[in-house]
């Protein structure tokens, strides 16, 4: 059989829709790999060792496999909607960009541009002539160059997601303000410009997702929150060692997912919050408790604490709505501190009734690193008492206020702790018991 008679196993045998999906996933993988490499270079300042950019060549690479693939890719606009221009991009001229955009038809575009490309400004102008089609726009910066474009005549009427990431101050605020001012459908912003305030005064109320970081302890953190009262998902990275000013009386009525780094949300109220991740020092626990008390729907809590103390143990009993709890602690305290946490999490029965401590908890993850003891032996008795108490079936009682008490379904223990063979056998026995009829399965990872 000659090569001309060979049947392509993908484009000839699969439906066009499935072939398109396979090729899209391939290109998306190339995009993600290239962006991760670019961001790694950006954060490390390793500007002399940048890999070849394969993102913009994704469809081109597919075209090189065979004539059949080339014809399919050329005729499929969906495969040409990702434009990611980095320093090493092969698309260094206006004609190349124009041809790429023509192949994408009239479909929405996802554009990522490095701001350290002053020689490509004319070529980028070709992209921004299609600003009304850009749904996702991302700027990267690796050199601190002050690169701007005149975008006053380029409305971004389809823009849904905007991101900018830089490790150095750059003068881009007028350009970004021009983009945001013409983006009536913008819903998500990622802002990693630590020393530049986010221009939210005109579009903050329409945002549903906000991701930002800051290194300064002025009022911009709280101002950003006040400007976005309808945000549903929020990620805050607060890198200053002093408390932010301007706090208090911030209502985020629709916030459901919150990821915070060293910002304890002091004075912020989020009544619909369901998932909360916090990383910081244990000194923030009092403020965290005040915030959590006003979040009655919280069911997923992830705490990563440094130098945790008794404040954490005092906090645990107040997490009555939580179904998934993760506590990761690095501390100088002894193994006895871990025993206290096990005992706090243990249910106790009095007169046949169970206490209602964390009655909804079904998934528990504990991770401990002791600075002064590596590795350390976990005391098996308080650990097993805690697990056994939470795997028993409990019926609603008067003592529990009629509350249905959930049994533990999964338990994970990480860190530097080790357990004896005897404790391992007891854990295995507990798992077998949990698999009995009418008892939920128990997954233990130690």
C-alpha positions in Angstrom: 0.0 0.0 0.0 1.4 3.4 -1.0 1.6 6.3 1.4 -1.2 8.0 -0.5 -3.5 5.1 0.3 -2.9 5.2 4.1 -6.0 6.1 6.1 -5.3 8.7 8.8 -6.6 7.1 12.1 -7.8 10.4 13.5 -9.1 12.7 10.9 -10.5 9.9 8.7 -12.1 7.6 11.3 -13.3 10.0 14.0 -16.1 12.5 13.8 -14.8 16.0 13.1 -16.1 17.3 16.4 -14.1 14.7 18.3 -11.0 15.3 16.2 -11.3 19.1 16.9 -11.6 18.4 20.7 -8.5 16.2 20.7 -6.5 18.9 18.8 -7.8 21.6 21.2 -6.7 19.6 24.2 -3.3 19.2 22.6 -2.9 22.9 22.0 -4.2 23.8 25.5 -1.5 21.6 26.9 1.2 23.4 24.9 -0.3 26.7 26.0 -0.2 25.7 29.7 3.4 24.4 29.5 4.6 27.5 27.8 2.9 29.8 30.3 4.2 27.9 33.3 7.7 28.2 31.8 7.3 31.9 31.2 6.0 32.5 34.7 8.8 30.5 36.2 11.3 32.6 34.3 9.5 35.8 35.4 9.7 34.9 39.1 13.3 33.7 39.0 14.6 36.6 36.8 16.4 34.0 34.7 16.0 36.0 31.5 19.0 34.5 29.7 17.7 30.9 29.7 14.2 31.1 28.2 12.9 28.1 26.4 11.6 28.3 22.8 8.0 29.3 22.8 5.8 26.5 21.4 2.5 28.1 22.3 1.9 30.1 19.2 3.2 27.3 17.0 0.7 24.8 18.4 -1.5 24.5 15.3 1.6 24.8 13.1 3.1 21.8 14.8 0.0 19.8 14.1 0.1 20.8 10.5 3.6 19.3 10.2 2.4 15.8 11.0 0.7 15.1 7.6 -1.1 16.7 4.8 -4.4 15.4 6.1 -3.8 17.0 9.5 -2.7 20.3 7.9 -5.8 20.5 5.8 -8.0 19.8 8.8 -6.2 22.4 11.0 -6.3 25.0 8.3 -10.1 24.6 8.0 -10.8 24.6 11.7 -11.0 28.2 13.1 -11.4 26.9 16.7 -7.7 25.7 16.7 -6.5 29.3 16.0 -8.1 31.2 18.9 -5.1 31.1 21.3 -2.5 33.7 20.6 0.4 33.7 23.1 3.3 35.9 22.1 6.5 35.6 24.2 10.0 36.9 23.5 10.9 33.8 21.5 7.7 33.8 19.5 8.0 32.9 15.9 5.2 35.4 15.2 7.4 38.4 15.0 5.7 40.3 12.2 2.4 41.8 11.3 1.7 39.5 8.4 2.1 36.4 10.6 -0.4 37.8 13.2 -2.8 38.8 10.4 -2.8 35.3 8.9 -3.3 33.7 12.3 -6.2 35.9 13.1 -7.8 35.3 9.7 -7.7 31.6 10.3 -9.6 32.1 13.6 -12.6 33.5 11.7 -14.8 35.5 14.0 -14.5 33.3 17.1 -13.6 34.7 20.6 -9.9 35.0 21.2 -7.6 34.2 24.2 -4.6 36.4 24.1 -1.4 36.4 26.2 1.3 39.0 25.6 4.7 39.6 27.2 5.3 43.3 27.8 9.0 43.0 27.1 8.5 43.0 23.4 9.0 46.6 22.2 10.1 45.4 18.7 6.7 43.8 18.3 4.4 46.8 19.1 3.3 47.1 15.4 2.5 43.5 15.3 0.5 43.7 18.5 -1.5 46.5 17.0 -2.9 44.0 14.5 -4.2 41.9 17.5 -5.8 44.8 19.2 -7.6 45.7 16.0 -9.6 42.6 16.9 -10.2 43.8 20.5 -13.9 43.2 20.2 -13.3 39.5 19.8 -10.8 39.1 22.8 -12.5 37.2 25.6 -9.4 36.6 27.7 -6.4 38.9 27.9 -3.3 38.3 29.9 -0.1 40.5 30.2 3.2 39.2 31.4 6.3 41.3 32.1 9.8 40.2 32.7 12.0 43.2 32.2 10.1 46.2 33.7 9.9 47.9 30.3 7.3 50.7 30.2 5.4 49.4 27.1 2.0 50.9 26.2 -0.3 51.0 23.3 -2.9 53.5 22.3 -6.1 51.6 22.8 -8.6 54.5 22.9 -10.2 53.3 19.6 -10.2 49.6 20.5 -13.2 48.6 22.6 -13.0 45.2 24.5 -16.7 44.5 24.3 -16.3 40.7 24.8 -13.6 40.7 27.4 -14.5 38.4 30.3 -11.1 37.7 32.0 -8.2 40.0 32.4 -4.8 39.3 34.1 -1.5 41.1 34.5 1.5 39.7 36.2 4.8 41.4 36.9 7.6 41.3 39.4 8.6 44.9 38.8 6.7 48.2 38.8 5.7 49.2 35.3 3.8 52.1 33.9 0.8 50.4 32.4 -2.1 51.9 34.4 -3.4 54.3 31.6 -3.4 51.4 29.1 -5.1 49.0 31.5 -7.7 51.7 32.5 -8.5 52.1 28.8 -9.0 48.4 28.4 -11.3 48.1 31.5 -13.3 51.2 30.6 -14.5 49.5 27.4 -15.1 46.1 28.9 -18.8 46.0 30.0 -18.7 42.2 30.3 -15.5 41.9 32.4 -16.1 39.4 35.2 -12.7 38.3 36.4 -9.4 40.2 37.2 -6.1 38.8 38.3 -3.8 41.6 39.4 -0.2 40.8 40.4 1.2 44.3 40.4 2.1 44.8 44.0 2.8 48.5 43.9 0.0 49.6 41.5 -3.6 50.0 42.7 -6.3 48.2 40.8 -8.5 50.6 38.8 -11.8 49.2 40.0 -13.8 52.4 40.5 -15.8 51.9 37.2 -16.1 48.1 37.0 -15.8 46.7 40.5 -19.5 46.1 41.0 -19.6 43.9 37.9 -16.8 41.5 38.9 -17.5 38.0 40.1 -13.9 36.9 40.6 -10.9 39.0 41.9 -7.4 37.8 42.4 -4.8 40.3 43.6 -1.7 40.8 45.7 0.0 43.7 47.4 3.1 44.5 49.4 2.1 47.8 50.9 0.1 48.4 54.1 -2.0 51.3 52.9 -5.8 51.3 52.3 -5.8 49.8 48.9 -6.6 46.2 50.1 -9.9 47.3 51.8 -10.6 49.8 49.0 -10.4 46.9 46.5 -12.9 44.9 48.5 -15.3 47.8 48.9 -15.2 48.3 45.2 -16.3 44.7 44.5 -19.4 44.1 46.6 -20.7 41.3 44.3 -17.6 39.2 44.0 -18.2 35.4 44.4 -14.6 34.2 44.3 -11.7 36.1 46.0 -8.0 35.4 46.3 -5.9 37.9 48.3 -2.1 37.8 48.7 -1.0 40.3 51.4 2.8 40.3 51.5 3.4 43.2 53.9 4.4 42.4 57.5 2.2 45.2 59.0 -1.6 45.3 59.3 -3.4 46.9 56.4 -5.2 50.1 57.2 -8.7 51.3 56.4 -10.4 48.1 57.6 -13.9 47.5 58.9 -17.5 47.4 57.6 -17.0 45.6 54.3 -19.9 43.4 53.2 -19.3 40.8 50.5 -22.8 39.5 50.3 -22.2 37.0 47.5 -18.7 35.7 48.4 -18.6 31.9 48.3 -14.9 31.0 47.9 -12.0 32.8 49.6 -8.3 32.1 49.5 -6.2 34.4 51.7 -2.5 34.7 52.4 -1.8 36.7 55.6 -5.0 38.7 55.4 -7.4 37.8 58.2 -10.4 39.7 56.7 -10.7 41.9 59.8 -14.0 43.8 59.6 -15.2 41.9 56.5 -18.5 40.0 56.5 -19.3 37.2 54.0 -22.6 35.5 55.0 -22.6 33.1 52.0 -19.0 31.9 52.3 -18.7 28.2 51.8 -14.9 27.6 51.2 -12.1 29.4 53.1 -8.4 28.8 52.7 -6.0 30.8 54.9 -2.2 30.8 55.2 -0.4 32.9 57.8 0.7 33.2 61.4 -1.4 31.9 64.4 -1.5 35.5 65.6 -4.4 36.0 63.1 -6.6 33.4 64.7 -8.7 35.9 66.8 -9.5 37.9 63.7 -10.2 34.7 61.8 -12.7 33.6 64.4 -14.5 36.9 64.3 -14.8 36.5 60.5 -15.8 32.8 60.6 -18.6 33.5 63.2 -20.3 35.6 60.6 -20.1 32.9 57.9 -22.9 30.5 58.9 -22.7 28.5 55.6 -19.0 27.7 55.8 -18.4 24.0 55.1 -14.9 23.8 53.8 -12.0 25.2 55.9 -8.3 24.9 55.1 -5.9 26.5 57.6 -2.1 26.6 57.1 -0.6 28.1 60.2 2.9 29.0 61.4 3.7 28.9 65.1 0.3 27.7 66.1 -0.6 27.9 69.8 -3.6 27.2 72.0 -5.7 29.7 70.1 -6.1 27.1 67.4 -7.4 24.5 69.9 -9.8 27.0 71.2 -11.0 27.8 67.7 -11.9 24.2 66.7 -15.1 23.8 68.8 -16.6 26.8 67.0 -16.5 25.2 63.5 -19.9 23.6 63.8 -20.9 23.9 60.1 -17.7 22.6 58.6 -17.8 19.3 56.7 -14.2 19.3 55.4 -11.4 20.5 57.7 -7.7 20.7 56.9 -5.2 21.9 59.5 -1.6 22.2 58.5 0.7 23.4 61.4 4.4 24.2 61.7 5.2 24.8 65.3 7.9 24.6 68.0 5.5 22.9 70.4 5.9 19.3 71.5 4.0 16.2 70.5 1.7 16.9 73.5 0.3 19.8 71.5 -0.8 17.3 68.8 -2.4 15.1 71.5 -4.4 18.1 72.6 -5.7 18.6 69.1 -6.7 14.9 68.9 -8.5 15.2 72.3 -10.3 18.4 71.2 -11.6 16.6 68.1 -12.8 13.5 70.1 -16.5 13.1 70.8 -17.4 12.2 74.3 -20.5 10.4 75.5 -22.4 11.3 78.6 -25.4 9.3 79.7 -25.5 7.7 76.3 -25.6 11.0 74.4 -22.8 12.3 72.2 -21.4 15.8 72.3 -22.0 17.9 69.3 -18.4 19.1 68.6 -18.1 19.6 64.8 -21.3 17.5 64.2 -21.0 17.8 60.4 -17.4 16.9 59.9 -16.9 14.1 57.3 -13.4 14.8 56.0 -10.4 15.6 58.2 -6.8 16.3 57.1 -4.1 17.0 59.7 -0.5 17.9 58.8 2.1 18.6 61.5 5.8 19.6 61.3 7.6 20.2 64.6 10.7 22.5 64.2 12.5 20.9 67.0 11.6 17.2 66.5 12.0 15.5 63.1 10.6 12.9 62.8 8.4 12.5 65.8 6.3 9.6 67.1 2.5 10.1 67.1 0.8 9.0 70.3 -1.5 6.3 69.1 -4.0 6.3 72.0 -5.4 9.8 71.6 -5.3 9.4 67.8 -7.4 6.2 67.9 -9.8 7.6 70.5 -10.5 10.5 68.2 -11.1 8.3 65.1 -13.1 5.6 66.9 -15.4 8.2 68.5 -16.1 9.8 65.1 -16.8 6.5 63.3 -19.6 5.3 65.6 -23.2 5.7 64.5 -25.0 8.3 66.5 -28.8 9.0 66.5 -30.2 12.4 67.1 -30.8 12.9 70.8 -32.2 15.6 73.1 -28.6 16.3 74.2 -27.6 16.9 70.6 -30.5 19.1 70.0 -31.9 16.7 67.5 -28.8 17.2 65.2 -27.9 14.3 63.0 -24.2 13.7 63.7 -22.1 12.8 60.7 -19.5 10.0 60.8 -16.0 10.6 59.5 -15.6 9.3 56.0 -11.9 10.2 55.4 -8.9 10.9 57.5 -5.4 12.0 56.2 -2.4 12.6 58.4 0.7 14.2 56.9 4.0 15.8 58.0 6.9 14.4 60.0 4.9 12.1 62.3 5.2 8.3 62.3 3.1 5.7 64.0 3.8 2.3 65.5 2.9 -1.0 63.9 0.3 -1.6 66.6 -1.5 1.7 65.8 -1.4 0.8 62.1 -3.2 -2.5 62.9 -5.8 -0.7 64.9 -6.4 1.7 62.0 -6.9 -1.2 59.6 -9.3 -2.8 62.0 -11.2 0.5 62.3 -11.5 0.6 58.5 -12.9 -2.9 58.3 -15.5 -2.1 61.0 -16.5 1.0 59.0 -17.2 -1.1 56.0 -19.9 -3.0 57.9 -23.5 -2.7 56.6 -25.1 0.7 57.0 -21.9 2.3 58.0 -20.1 4.8 55.7 -16.8 3.8 54.2 -13.7 5.2 56.0 -10.6 6.1 54.0 -7.4 6.6 56.0 -4.2 7.8 54.6 -1.3 7.9 57.0 
